[in-house]
Amino acid sequence: MARRYRNHVIGVYLITHMPSGSVYVGKSLDVFMRWNSHYAQLVNFSHHNKPLAELFKTGTDLGFQIIKLSTKQSLKADETALIQEYAKSHGDKLLNVAGNPLKKSCKKK
């Protein structure tokens, strides 16, 4: 039996919490699978990004868009550049902690 494979889209994506305008920038080798994972974790209250999880509790209207197609080799650099760009343009509306110069990393001391 032949197996069907779907094309994996490699890129950087944006999740927008529509009621607040807050955004989360992420990267993936398969952005559609990653979106499904994000949504399942939010619905099950197990999402790793606490600010996004808290906003999701107040309103579940989320937008998802691919903002940059990438390659496996440049994916991390593309994500870092876009996090820094959104940090400048969205300020406190950026939900990313890692890589965001405006927020301190949550490291255990």
Long-range contacts (C-beta under 8 A, 24 or more apart in sequence): 8-33, 9-66, 9-69, 10-69, 10-70, 10-71, 10-72, 10-75, 11-66, 11-67, 11-68, 11-69, 11-70, 11-75, 11-78, 12-66, 12-67, 12-68, 12-70, 12-75, 12-78, 12-79, 12-82, 13-64, 13-65, 13-66, 13-67, 14-63, 14-64, 14-65, 14-66, 14-67, 14-86, 15-52, 15-62, 15-63, 15-64, 16-62, 16-63, 16-64, 16-65, 17-52, 17-55, 17-56, 17-59, 17-61, 17-62, 17-95, 18-59, 18-61, 18-62, 18-63, 19-55, 19-58, 19-59, 19-61, 20-55, 20-58, 20-59, 20-93, 21-90, 21-93, 22-51, 22-52, 22-55, 22-90, 22-93, 22-94, 22-95, 23-86, 23-90, 23-93, 23-94, 23-95, 24-49, 24-52, 24-94, 24-95, 24-96, 25-67, 25-79, 25-82, 25-83, 25-86, 25-94, 25-96, 26-79, 27-70, 27-75, 27-76, 27-78, 27-79, 29-72, 29-75, 31-66, 35-64, 49-95, 49-96, 49-97, 51-95, 51-97, 52-95, 55-95
